[in-house]
Amino acid sequence: MRFAWLTRSLCAPRGAVTASGKTAAAGVLCALALAACSSPPSRFYTLSTGETSAAGAAAVANPAFLIEVSPVDVPPQVAKNQFVVQTGDTQVQVLEQERWASLPGDEIRRALSNSLTRQLGTIDVFGTPYPDRVPVYRVKVNVQRFESWPGSHALIDAVWSVRSVRTQALLTCRSVASVPVSDGYDALAAGHQRAVQQISSEISEAVRTLAASPAHGTALTCPAASAQAMPVTPAAPTASAGS
């Protein structure tokens, strides 16, 4: 209320002020106050789609296995709420009015968790106790690049792994999802959303591969959905010499 009174006082007609210096100062302060009041509001975006599946919801009542989606690592330069967009190969711009609803790492983790639980008909037990008898597959994602090119494309380059908590069978892969986008920041956020969905589809396929493999895990390979997937030899336990 005091700020509003000050604005009205500073914007009073010229005749109400006797000193020209005070009039000029008041005009400057009035302009600054009005500019502050007219600054554009921030817009917030999320990577979670909010899609639900009745079949998936029914399946989680008694899932065959559980997943554990760990916190996602992202490059430090984009680990902030503001959009960081590429303006060239060596330049970026930080946008104050265009913001993620939470930090990008949290947004990616939540979107992956929602997508994987929906695709696999299971639940994410990260940070939650779970029964010993149920198999658990731990998902770890390390984002190498999270690039936003307005009017061009949204890119997520990630190295990820799926590990069986019981058998220690491991599958490590790399996915590069580059999605063309039109002009506008809504399109850019939607492009990153689709990139996360592409990566989650590859991770879900890897979880199914591990879940279907024998306890000793033989030849495991990365999903072929991404042409840039990078298979790594799984660290599965080997049979003893006497078996």
N, C-alpha and C positions, 0 to 999 in steps of 0.2 A: 504494500500500500504506500509506503514512503517513497519507493521508486516511482510509482505512478504519479504522485504529487509533485516530485522533483521534475519529471518529464513535462507535466503541464506548466509548471513554473518557468522552466527554461524555454518553452515554446510560446511564451506569452507574447502579445503584440509588441512591436518596437516602441510604441508610445509609453508602455508601462515601465521601460528601463531608461534611466536618465544618462548613464555613462556609456559612451560608444564602445569602450573596451569591454565592459560587461556584456553588452549586446552581442559583440562578436564571439566572445567566449561561450555565451549562452547558446548561440546558433550552432557552434561546433558540437557542444555537448548534446544539444537536442538532436542533431543529425546522427550522432553516435548511438544515442539511446534508441532512436527509431530503427536504425540499422540492426541493433541487437535484437529488437523485438521482431524484426522481419526475417531473421536468419532461417534458412530452410530446415525442416525437421529431418532427423536421421531415419533411414529406412533399414529394416532388419530382414535378413534372409536365413533360411535353414536348409540343410541338406537332407533332412528326414522327409519322406514322402507321405507318411501317415496312412499308407495303404494297409488294409486289413484283409484277411482271408478267413472265411468261416471254416473251411477245411483245415487250415493251419491252426486255428484256435482250438479246434476239437482235438487235433493230434497232440498238442502240448500237454494234455491232461495226463498222458502216460507215454512220454517220449522214449524212443529206443536208446538215445544218447543225448548228452548235453554239450553245449559249447561254452567257452569262456573267452570273451572278446576283451583282450587287454587294452589299456590306453594306447592311443595312436601317436606316434612321433611324427612331427612335421618340421620342415626347415625353419630356423629361427626367424628369418625375414618375413615369413607369413604367419607366424604364431601370434596374431593379434586380431582383435575384433574388426578393425577396419579392413575393407577390401584393399589388397595390394595388387595393382594391375600392371601388366607389362606395357611400356610405351616404346620399347626398343630392345635390342639384344642386351644392352648394358644399363638400361634405365627402367625404373619402376615409379609408380605414383601411388601414394597412400590416400585413400578417399575417406574423408571424415564422415560424410553423410551416408555412405553405403557400408553397412556393417553386417557381420554374421551375428546370429542370435547368441551364440557362444563361441569360444575359441575354435578355430578350424579343426584342431585335433579332436576336441570333444564332439564337434558336429559330425566328423567322419566316423568316429567310433559309434556314436548313436545310430547313424544311418546304416552302418554295416551290421550292427546288432539287430536292428529292426528287420533288415532285409534277409539276413541269414536265418533268423528264427522263423521268419515267414516261409522261406524256401525249404528249410529242412524240417519244419514241423517240430521244433524243439524250443528250449528256453536258454537264455544267456544267464549263467550263474556267476558271472564275475563279481567278486566281493561277497558271495553268498555261500554258506555251507551246502554241500550236496551229499547224497548217499553214496557209500563206497561201492555199491553193486552196479551203479550206472556208469557206462563209459563216458569220458569227458574229453573233448578235443579243444585244445587251447589255440586260439588264433592271435597272432601277433603281426601288426602291420607297421612298417616304417616307410613313410612317404619321403621319397628322395626329391621329387619336384611337385609343386602345387602352383601351376601357372595359370594366370587369367589374362587372356588376350581379348579385350572387348571387340566385338564384331568379327572375330576370327575363330578362336577355339578355346576350350577349357581343357587343361591337361593335368592328369595325376599319374605320376610315375612312382610305383610302390614296390618294395620288396616285402613279401609276406611269408609267413610259415603257419603250418597246421601241425600240431604235435599231439599225439595220443598220450594223455596223462598216465595211463596204466602201462602201456607197452613201450613208451618213449619213441615209437615210430614217428618219423619226422619227414615232412615234405616242405621244401622251401622253393619259392618261385618268385618271378618278377612279372608284373603286369604294367603296361603302359596304355592308359586309356586317354585318347585325344578325341574330343567331341566338338564338331563344328557348331558355332553359335552365331546368331544374328546380332544386330545392334541392341544395346540396352543391357542394364545390369540384371534385370529379371532373367533374360536369356542366358547370361553368364552363370548365374546361380543354378539355373536349370541344367546347364551343360555340366557343371561339376556334379550335380545330383545324378545325372545319367552316367557319368564316369565312375562314381562310387558304386552304382548299381551293376555296372559291367564287371568291376573288380570283385564285388560280392558274389556274382554268379560263378566266377572262376574259383573263389574260395570255397563256395558251397560244393562245387564238384570235387574239390580236393578232399573235403571232409567226407563226402560219400565214398571216395576212393579208399581212404584210410579205414572207414567203418566197415567196408566190404573186404578188406585185405586180411590175410591170416595174421595170427598173433605175432609171428616173426617178421611180417612185412617183407615181401619179396621186391620185385621191380616196380617201384612207384614212380610215376611220371607226372609232370605238371599238366594242367588242363590245356587243351589245344585251342581254346576259344580266343586267346590272345596270341597273335603272331610273334610277339616279343616276350612270351613267357620263357623263363630261364630255369630249366630243371636242375636240381641239385641232388646228389646222391642221398637218399634218406638214411638217417641215423637210427635204423631199427636194430634191436638186439639180435644177435646171431645165435644160432642153435649151438649147444655145447658139443664138444668133440665126441662125446659118447652117444649123442642122440642120432 
